[in-house]
Amino acid sequence: MRADAERSRRRILDAARDVFLERGLDAPLDLIVRRAGVGPATLYRRYADREALVRDLTGDLLSRLEAAAHQAAREEGDAYDAVRRFVHAAAGLRMGAVIPVLLERLVVDQELIESRTRTSRALDHLIHAAHESGRLRPEVGAGDLILLSIRLSRPLPGGLSRLDADGTLLHRHLDLALDGLTTQAAPAPAPGEPLTFADLVAAADRPNTTD
């Protein structure tokens, strides 16, 4: 695939991920076009229908999830740090949140089954190494990490979304949750400042100006 075509595909898939997560699978495709900054013909030439876009997006997300697991295992010297890095990477891409949305309308074929299997194996390798290191609690499994990512990476409702426009709060909460999965007696301090109830009220009461 030519480099410019791949860049257009990446913009479309990233925009589709965000739009489907925010608006559901019946969101207007024109909104995806606007978010991606491409022409309508670029999207419709690549994807014959909404189902084709959903399928490609799911396969792409699984591939990126697998790549994140391999990269964490390769670049982190400590097995538990590799698990933490993977969870943060997955949540930052909002994969764990959007895949359940895509599954509402996804027909799983052999190619997706194989991709899902590769992703599962990469994650199982991370979990096994972290268990062997003694730093990850033995009762924690791969499904726990995926569900943790799903729960924490979904968009906050209404005006509360302003509290985490750059994702800092998401990663703070991930660190707080991940500290409960380790056998360490004294976890590292979570980044950022404590969020007060007044912070939530102030964000929720402000008018929402997003599209």
Salt bridges, closest charged atoms under 4 A:
ASP4 OD2 - ARG2 NH2 2.96
GLU6 OE2 - ARG9 NH1 3.36
ASP14 OD1 - ARG10 NH1 3.25
ASP14 OD1 - ARG64 NH1 3.03
ASP18 OD1 - ARG17 NE 3.10
ASP18 OD1 - ARG94 NH2 2.63
GLU22 OE1 - ARG35 NH2 2.76
GLU22 OE2 - ARG94 NH2 3.96
ASP26 OD1 - ARG105 NH2 2.74
ASP56 OD1 - ARG9 NH2 3.17
ASP60 OD1 - ARG9 NH2 4.00
ASP60 OD1 - ARG10 NH2 2.68
ASP60 OD2 - ARG64 NH1 3.84
GLU66 OE2 - HIS70 NE2 3.49
GLU66 OE1 - ARG118 NE 3.65
GLU75 OE1 - ARG85 NH2 2.55
GLU76 OE2 - ARG85 NH1 3.13
ASP78 OD2 - ARG135 NH1 2.54
ASP81 OD1 - ARG135 NH1 3.52
ASP109 OD2 - ARG55 NH2 2.65
GLU111 OE1 - ARG55 NH2 3.08
GLU139 OE2 - ARG137 NH2 2.62
ASP175 OD1 - ARG84 NH2 2.60
ASP175 OD1 - HIS88 NE2 2.94
ASP179 OD1 - ARG84 NH1 3.05
ASP211 OD1 - ARG23 NH2 3.69
ASP211 OD1 - ARG35 NH2 3.32
